[in-house]
Amino acid sequence: MLDVCLLGSGGMMPLPYRWLTALMTRYNGSSLLIDCGEGTQIAIKEKGWSFKPIDVICFTHFHGDHISGLPGLLLTMGNAERTEPLILIGPRGLERVVNALRVIAPELPFPIEYREITKPQEEFCLKGYRIRAFRVNHNVTCYGYSIEIDRAGKFQLDRALELNIPKNFWNRLQKGETVADGEAVYTPDMVMGARRKGIKLVYCTDTRPTASIAEHAKGADLFICEGMYGEKDKQAKAVENKHMTFYEAARLAKEADVGELWLTHYSPSLTRPEEYMDEVRRIFPRAKVGKDRKSVELKFEDDEK
């Protein structure tokens, strides 16, 4: 099961009723954060989740509304006596940008490890997450993220017994290990069934619609996507500033055939996104308004039955 919380749903600046867009997930005791704008700490506290288990922070890009909350968060994590390494993922220049922000947070009791993205798409396997970063189209280098929890096939007891594999090796084989026992070598494929459907979450903001978004969102259980403007007369502004409208996000969701779409990263001038949802749902019926602290538990298919 993957816990998902859209901490905030606003773009450009935090508002009294809307924090800046950031996403937090929890899986198997480890938390992941995507973006960390001003006020993200308060959004996490309002949700009632903890800072300490955050092991990975991914950044879409280096505009202030997506990264300016990082120094304060680092200090808070340090004050919580964290000593485990923190992994940061983001576009090229990440270490330089973070070091500049750390002028006001210079001493931390934990190391920071940097993973700078230098290609149109890159994959990172960390803490049980398979993270795919993919380039999108904003006015600075910007990436979307696919977060996947893979799921192995079922253990085939009859195969293990048929092959006379010692019971003390079964657990290691289920974990994907290859086990040598004298001249005998046992591999996971000998006892594991076909890989089962996992969990897939895709987060994308600050971009025009691109083929890469539809490609990486294909079949996602949940697609959280920028919808900066709901007003029809803002289409030209969306193009000029390289953002998206509600309707463009809905068309991407339809093309990718996702389980559900949450809109986010609203313009400060957009006070009632619900007013535009009837037309959005005519394009993609499973579209929802993203709101601060909107949460869901994404479960494996077998767990849902």
GUSELO-635241 format. One line per field, with one value per residue (C-alpha): residue number from 1; residue in one letter; x, y, z. Coordinates in steps of 0.5 Angstrom, whole numbers, plus 500, padded with zeros to 3 digits. Example, Ala and Ser with C-alpha at 12.3 -4.5 7.8 and 13.67 -1.06 7.14 Angstrom:
resi <- c(1 / 2)
resn <- c(a / s)
xx <- c(525 / 527)
yy <- c(491 / 498)
zz <- c(516 / 514)
% end
This chain:
resi <- c(1 / 2 / 3 / 4 / 5 / 6 / 7 / 8 / 9 / 10 / 11 / 12 / 13 / 14 / 15 / 16 / 17 / 18 / 19 / 20 / 21 / 22 / 23 / 24 / 25 / 26 / 27 / 28 / 29 / 30 / 31 / 32 / 33 / 34 / 35 / 36 / 37 / 38 / 39 / 40 / 41 / 42 / 43 / 44 / 45 / 46 / 47 / 48 / 49 / 50 / 51 / 52 / 53 / 54 / 55 / 56 / 57 / 58 / 59 / 60 / 61 / 62 / 63 / 64 / 65 / 66 / 67 / 68 / 69 / 70 / 71 / 72 / 73 / 74 / 75 / 76 / 77 / 78 / 79 / 80 / 81 / 82 / 83 / 84 / 85 / 86 / 87 / 88 / 89 / 90 / 91 / 92 / 93 / 94 / 95 / 96 / 97 / 98 / 99 / 100 / 101 / 102 / 103 / 104 / 105 / 106 / 107 / 108 / 109 / 110 / 111 / 112 / 113 / 114 / 115 / 116 / 117 / 118 / 119 / 120 / 121 / 122 / 123 / 124 / 125 / 126 / 127 / 128 / 129 / 130 / 131 / 132 / 133 / 134 / 135 / 136 / 137 / 138 / 139 / 140 / 141 / 142 / 143 / 144 / 145 / 146 / 147 / 148 / 149 / 150 / 151 / 152 / 153 / 154 / 155 / 156 / 157 / 158 / 159 / 160 / 161 / 162 / 163 / 164 / 165 / 166 / 167 / 168 / 169 / 170 / 171 / 172 / 173 / 174 / 175 / 176 / 177 / 178 / 179 / 180 / 181 / 182 / 183 / 184 / 185 / 186 / 187 / 188 / 189 / 190 / 191 / 192 / 193 / 194 / 195 / 196 / 197 / 198 / 199 / 200 / 201 / 202 / 203 / 204 / 205 / 206 / 207 / 208 / 209 / 210 / 211 / 212 / 213 / 214 / 215 / 216 / 217 / 218 / 219 / 220 / 221 / 222 / 223 / 224 / 225 / 226 / 227 / 228 / 229 / 230 / 231 / 232 / 233 / 234 / 235 / 236 / 237 / 238 / 239 / 240 / 241 / 242 / 243 / 244 / 245 / 246 / 247 / 248 / 249 / 250 / 251 / 252 / 253 / 254 / 255 / 256 / 257 / 258 / 259 / 260 / 261 / 262 / 263 / 264 / 265 / 266 / 267 / 268 / 269 / 270 / 271 / 272 / 273 / 274 / 275 / 276 / 277 / 278 / 279 / 280 / 281 / 282 / 283 / 284 / 285 / 286 / 287 / 288 / 289 / 290 / 291 / 292 / 293 / 294 / 295 / 296 / 297 / 298 / 299 / 300 / 301 / 302 / 303 / 304 / 305)
resn <- c(m / l / d / v / c / l / l / g / s / g / g / m / m / p / l / p / y / r / w / l / t / a / l / m / t / r / y / n / g / s / s / l / l / i / d / c / g / e / g / t / q / i / a / i / k / e / k / g / w / s / f / k / p / i / d / v / i / c / f / t / h / f / h / g / d / h / i / s / g / l / p / g / l / l / l / t / m / g / n / a / e / r / t / e / p / l / i / l / i / g / p / r / g / l / e / r / v / v / n / a / l / r / v / i / a / p / e / l / p / f / p / i / e / y / r / e / i / t / k / p / q / e / e / f / c / l / k / g / y / r / i / r / a / f / r / v / n / h / n / v / t / c / y / g / y / s / i / e / i / d / r / a / g / k / f / q / l / d / r / a / l / e / l / n / i / p / k / n / f / w / n / r / l / q / k / g / e / t / v / a / d / g / e / a / v / y / t / p / d / m / v / m / g / a / r / r / k / g / i / k / l / v / y / c / t / d / t / r / p / t / a / s / i / a / e / h / a / k / g / a / d / l / f / i / c / e / g / m / y / g / e / k / d / k / q / a / k / a / v / e / n / k / h / m / t / f / y / e / a / a / r / l / a / k / e / a / d / v / g / e / l / w / l / t / h / y / s / p / s / l / t / r / p / e / e / y / m / d / e / v / r / r / i / f / p / r / a / k / v / g / k / d / r / k / s / v / e / l / k / f / e / d / d / e / k)
xx <- c(500 / 502 / 500 / 499 / 498 / 498 / 500 / 498 / 495 / 497 / 502 / 507 / 505 / 502 / 495 / 491 / 487 / 492 / 499 / 504 / 504 / 508 / 507 / 509 / 508 / 509 / 511 / 514 / 517 / 520 / 517 / 518 / 517 / 516 / 518 / 518 / 516 / 515 / 510 / 511 / 513 / 506 / 503 / 506 / 504 / 497 / 497 / 500 / 505 / 513 / 519 / 524 / 522 / 523 / 529 / 528 / 526 / 525 / 525 / 521 / 525 / 528 / 523 / 522 / 515 / 518 / 524 / 525 / 522 / 528 / 533 / 527 / 525 / 533 / 534 / 527 / 530 / 536 / 533 / 529 / 536 / 536 / 543 / 541 / 543 / 538 / 537 / 536 / 534 / 533 / 536 / 543 / 545 / 542 / 548 / 550 / 543 / 542 / 549 / 547 / 540 / 544 / 548 / 542 / 542 / 550 / 550 / 546 / 547 / 546 / 549 / 546 / 547 / 545 / 543 / 543 / 539 / 543 / 539 / 532 / 529 / 533 / 531 / 533 / 531 / 531 / 528 / 523 / 521 / 522 / 523 / 523 / 524 / 522 / 523 / 517 / 517 / 517 / 521 / 527 / 529 / 524 / 522 / 516 / 516 / 513 / 513 / 512 / 512 / 514 / 511 / 514 / 510 / 507 / 512 / 510 / 510 / 509 / 515 / 520 / 518 / 518 / 525 / 527 / 530 / 531 / 526 / 532 / 533 / 526 / 525 / 532 / 529 / 523 / 527 / 530 / 537 / 540 / 543 / 549 / 549 / 555 / 554 / 547 / 545 / 538 / 535 / 528 / 525 / 525 / 520 / 517 / 511 / 510 / 511 / 504 / 501 / 504 / 503 / 504 / 503 / 505 / 506 / 507 / 507 / 510 / 509 / 506 / 503 / 508 / 508 / 513 / 508 / 502 / 508 / 510 / 503 / 500 / 496 / 498 / 493 / 493 / 496 / 497 / 498 / 498 / 492 / 494 / 488 / 481 / 478 / 478 / 480 / 487 / 489 / 494 / 497 / 498 / 502 / 506 / 508 / 509 / 503 / 497 / 490 / 485 / 482 / 489 / 491 / 484 / 486 / 493 / 489 / 485 / 490 / 494 / 488 / 490 / 486 / 484 / 486 / 488 / 489 / 494 / 498 / 492 / 494 / 493 / 487 / 483 / 479 / 474 / 477 / 470 / 466 / 470 / 470 / 463 / 467 / 473 / 469 / 466 / 473 / 476 / 470 / 475 / 478 / 478 / 480 / 486 / 486 / 491 / 492 / 487 / 490 / 489 / 491 / 494 / 493 / 496 / 490 / 490 / 489 / 483 / 479)
yy <- c(500 / 507 / 513 / 519 / 526 / 533 / 537 / 544 / 545 / 552 / 556 / 562 / 564 / 561 / 563 / 563 / 558 / 554 / 552 / 551 / 545 / 539 / 532 / 527 / 519 / 514 / 507 / 501 / 506 / 511 / 518 / 521 / 529 / 532 / 539 / 544 / 551 / 556 / 553 / 546 / 544 / 547 / 543 / 537 / 539 / 540 / 533 / 530 / 527 / 527 / 530 / 525 / 519 / 523 / 520 / 522 / 529 / 530 / 537 / 538 / 545 / 551 / 556 / 559 / 556 / 549 / 549 / 556 / 552 / 547 / 550 / 551 / 543 / 541 / 545 / 542 / 535 / 536 / 539 / 532 / 529 / 526 / 522 / 518 / 521 / 525 / 524 / 530 / 529 / 534 / 537 / 539 / 544 / 541 / 541 / 548 / 551 / 547 / 549 / 557 / 556 / 552 / 559 / 559 / 552 / 551 / 545 / 539 / 532 / 528 / 528 / 530 / 526 / 529 / 525 / 530 / 529 / 530 / 526 / 527 / 521 / 517 / 512 / 511 / 505 / 508 / 506 / 501 / 506 / 506 / 513 / 515 / 523 / 525 / 532 / 536 / 543 / 549 / 556 / 553 / 545 / 542 / 534 / 530 / 524 / 517 / 513 / 506 / 500 / 494 / 487 / 480 / 474 / 469 / 464 / 457 / 452 / 446 / 448 / 449 / 442 / 439 / 442 / 440 / 447 / 447 / 451 / 455 / 458 / 460 / 467 / 469 / 467 / 471 / 477 / 476 / 473 / 468 / 462 / 457 / 451 / 447 / 446 / 447 / 454 / 457 / 463 / 467 / 465 / 458 / 459 / 466 / 467 / 472 / 479 / 482 / 489 / 494 / 501 / 507 / 515 / 520 / 528 / 533 / 541 / 547 / 545 / 545 / 538 / 534 / 527 / 525 / 526 / 522 / 516 / 516 / 517 / 511 / 506 / 510 / 509 / 516 / 522 / 529 / 534 / 542 / 545 / 552 / 556 / 553 / 560 / 559 / 566 / 564 / 559 / 564 / 566 / 558 / 558 / 564 / 562 / 555 / 552 / 548 / 549 / 544 / 542 / 540 / 536 / 532 / 530 / 528 / 524 / 521 / 519 / 516 / 512 / 513 / 511 / 518 / 525 / 530 / 537 / 542 / 548 / 553 / 560 / 565 / 568 / 562 / 561 / 556 / 551 / 547 / 551 / 549 / 541 / 539 / 541 / 538 / 531 / 531 / 530 / 525 / 523 / 521 / 528 / 531 / 538 / 537 / 540 / 541 / 535 / 531 / 524 / 517 / 510 / 506 / 499 / 493 / 489 / 483 / 488 / 491 / 485)
zz <- c(500 / 498 / 502 / 498 / 500 / 496 / 501 / 498 / 491 / 489 / 485 / 485 / 492 / 498 / 500 / 507 / 504 / 500 / 501 / 495 / 491 / 494 / 494 / 500 / 500 / 505 / 504 / 508 / 513 / 508 / 506 / 500 / 498 / 491 / 491 / 498 / 497 / 502 / 507 / 506 / 513 / 516 / 511 / 513 / 520 / 519 / 515 / 522 / 518 / 521 / 518 / 520 / 516 / 509 / 506 / 499 / 496 / 489 / 485 / 479 / 478 / 481 / 482 / 489 / 489 / 489 / 493 / 497 / 503 / 503 / 508 / 514 / 513 / 513 / 520 / 523 / 521 / 524 / 530 / 530 / 531 / 524 / 523 / 516 / 510 / 506 / 498 / 494 / 486 / 481 / 475 / 473 / 478 / 484 / 489 / 487 / 488 / 495 / 497 / 496 / 500 / 506 / 507 / 512 / 514 / 514 / 520 / 519 / 523 / 517 / 510 / 504 / 498 / 491 / 485 / 479 / 473 / 466 / 461 / 458 / 463 / 469 / 473 / 481 / 485 / 493 / 499 / 495 / 490 / 483 / 481 / 474 / 472 / 465 / 462 / 461 / 457 / 462 / 461 / 465 / 466 / 469 / 470 / 472 / 476 / 476 / 483 / 482 / 487 / 484 / 486 / 485 / 483 / 488 / 491 / 487 / 493 / 488 / 484 / 490 / 493 / 486 / 485 / 492 / 494 / 501 / 506 / 509 / 502 / 500 / 504 / 500 / 493 / 495 / 496 / 489 / 491 / 487 / 492 / 491 / 495 / 493 / 486 / 486 / 484 / 485 / 482 / 484 / 477 / 479 / 484 / 483 / 479 / 473 / 476 / 479 / 478 / 482 / 484 / 480 / 481 / 477 / 479 / 473 / 474 / 471 / 463 / 457 / 455 / 452 / 449 / 455 / 460 / 457 / 456 / 463 / 466 / 462 / 466 / 472 / 478 / 480 / 476 / 479 / 474 / 473 / 472 / 473 / 469 / 469 / 465 / 458 / 456 / 460 / 454 / 451 / 458 / 459 / 452 / 454 / 461 / 459 / 464 / 463 / 463 / 466 / 459 / 457 / 463 / 462 / 455 / 458 / 463 / 457 / 453 / 458 / 461 / 468 / 474 / 477 / 475 / 481 / 478 / 482 / 482 / 481 / 479 / 485 / 482 / 481 / 487 / 485 / 481 / 482 / 478 / 472 / 473 / 469 / 463 / 465 / 467 / 460 / 457 / 463 / 468 / 473 / 474 / 481 / 484 / 488 / 495 / 500 / 504 / 499 / 501 / 498 / 500 / 493 / 494 / 491 / 486 / 491 / 497 / 494 / 493)
% end
